[in-house]
Amino acid sequence: MDKKLFAQAIAKFLFGFVLVGLLIFVPAGSLEYWNGRLLMAILFIPMFIGGIVLMATNPDLLRKRLNAKEKESEQKSVVLFSGIMFICGFLLAGFNYRFGWITMPKWMAIAAGVVFLFAYAMYAEVLRENAYLSRTIEVQENQRVIDTGLYGVVRHPMYSATVFLFLSMPLVLGSLLSFVVFLAYPFILAKRIKNEEQVLERELGGYSDYKNKVKYKMLPFIW
């Protein structure tokens, strides 16, 4: 086992767990925020299990997923806007619970949790299909175009999964106000995809032919 990679993965996991917990429960003013506890469970338990699986089966992919430093300058603004969206959305959800602005039924949070776990499974399948998936926009040595499985349906199935993940999060938290904030994500993602495809067409052989073969970016028959 790569002890350095293991330590890096654990450190990032704990940092994310603490940060999200603070963003949710501090504004909520209570650890009794049921929706917050539900999100923490369905977000971090699969993440922990997935990290262990990647550590054992594909440490190189785990290393790529831990690298979040963008090289493309345009992507740095995408990361910034995404971070602002998450912070505002989580804070609003906590305050919504504390002050009871808009109350959503529990069944809606549970249904959103089911969608979230489905999206997590889709995300895991994308990782299984594509060993080149780093968190940054880059073309790696010996990288080839993946055009089978989910990549035969849409060109960016990972982003499709994240749309379901991120739009279900505020509903799990029981906050319509946060959901409105998270509606910014598809627009942020569109900017990222535009730049990513420019890089791939420029640097990855066969990608232009792949675009002609698979017409849709994220949603079949829509976009």
N, C-alpha and C positions, 0 to 999 in steps of 0.2 A: 504493500500500500504506500502511496505517495503521501508522506506525513505532512509535507508543506501544503499540498492541495487539500488534504483533509482539514487542516487547521484553517485554511482560507475559506473553505466551504462552511465550516461550523461558525466561523466569525461572521460571515455575511448573513447566514441564517439567523443567528442570534440578534444581530444588528437590525435586520428587517423585522423580526418578531417584536423587539422592544419598541422600534420606531412606530410601527403600525398600532401597537397596543397603546402607546402614548397618544397618538393622533386620534384614536377612537375614544378611549376611556377617560382621558383627562377632561376634554370638553363635556363628556357625558356626566362627569362628576360622580361616577359610580361604576363598580365592577359588576353590578347587577344588570347591566345593559345586555339583555339576552341576545339581541341581534348581533352585537359586537362579539360576544363569545362564540356565536355560531360562525361568523365570518372567520375569526381567528382559527377555529378548528378546521373548517373546510379549505382554508388557504394554506395553513402551515403543516398540517399532518400529511397531506399528499406531497407537499414540497419536500418534507423531510424524507419520506419514503423514496420519492423520485431521486433525490440526491444520493441516497445510499445505493440505489440500483445503478445510477450512472457511475458512481465511484467504483463499483465492482465490475461493471461491464464495459464502460466507455469513459475512462477518466479524461481522455483528450477532449471529448465533447463537453464534459463538465467544466474543464478548464476554459473552453471557449465561452460557455454560458456565464462564467463568473467574470469574464472580461467585459466591462461596461464602458471603456474609454473609447469614445468615438474618434475616428480619424477625419471623417468628412465634416467640414465646418457647418454645413447646413443642418446636419443631424444634431448638432449640439443645441440648436434652438428647439428642435423637436423634443429632445430629452428635457430641456428646461420647462417647456409648456406642459409636458406630461407630468413632471414633478409638481408643478403648481396646481394642476388639475387634481391630482391625488390628495395633496395637502388640503385644498379647499373642500373637496368632496368629503373626506373623512372628518374634518372639523365640523362641517355642517351637519353630518349625521349625528355626531356626538351631541352637539347643541340641540338638534331636533329632539333627541331623546330627553335631554335635561329639561327643556322648556315645553315639550309636548306640542310643537307647532302643527305637525301633520301626522296623524296616526294611521299606520297601515295594518291590515289584518295579518295575523301570524302565518296563515296559510300562504300568503303571497311571498313572504320571506323564505318559507320552506320550498316553494316552487322555484324561486330564484336560486336557491341552494342546489336544487337538482340540475338546473341549467348550468350552474357554475361547475359542478362536478363533471357533467357531460363535456363541457368545454375543456376541462382539465384533461380528460381522457383523450380528446381530440389533439390537444397540445402534446401529450405523451406520444401519440401515434406519429405526429410530425417529427418529433425528435428521433423516433425509431427509424423513420424513412430517410431522414437527411442528416448525415453525420457532419455536414459542413456548417451547421447552424450556430454561428456565433451571435452575440448580442449586438455587435457593431456591424456597420456596413463595410464589408471588405470581401475581396476575392482571394481565396486561399490557394496555396500551392497544390497542383494536381486536382483542383476542384472541377467537377463536371456538373452538367445540368441534370437535375432529378425531374423526371417527367412521368413517373408512375405513382400509383396509389392516390393519395389526396392531391398530389402535385399534377395529376392528370385531369383533375377537376377544376382547380383554380391555381393560379401561380403563387399565391401567398397564403397557404392554408394556416400557417402559424398565426398570421395576423387575423385571419378569420376567427380562430380560436380565442385570441385575446379580446376581440370585440365582444364576444359572448361572455367572456370572463369579466371584463371591466364594466359592461353595462348591467350585469347581474349583481355585481358587488353592492351598489347603493340600495338595491331592492332587498338584498339579504340584510342590509343594515336598517331597513325599514324607513328609508328617507327618500321621498320624491324630490326634495330639493337637491340632494346629492346626485340623484339620477339626472337632473337637468344639467348639472355641472359636468357629469361624465359623458353627456352627449357631445361634448367637444372632442372626445377621443377619436371617432371616425374621421373627423376633419384633420386632426393632428396626424393620424395614420396615413391619410391620403398624401400629405406632404412628404412623409417619410418614404412611402412607396414610390412616389415620383422620382425622388433623388436616388433611391436604391436601384430602380430599373435603369436609370441613366448609367450608373456605375457598372451594373451587370452587363448591359449591352456593350459598353466600352471595353470591359476587361475579361468577360467570361465568354469563351467561344461557344457558339451554338445557342446563346440565349435569345437572339433575334428570331431564330427559327422556332424556338420554344414558344415565344410570344405569339407567333402566327398559328401554332398548333393549339395552344390553350388560350382561349380568348379572354377569359374572365380573371380578374385580379383576386377578388375575395369571395364574391357571392355569385354562384352560377345563375346565368340568364339575367343578372342585374348589373353587376359591375366587376 
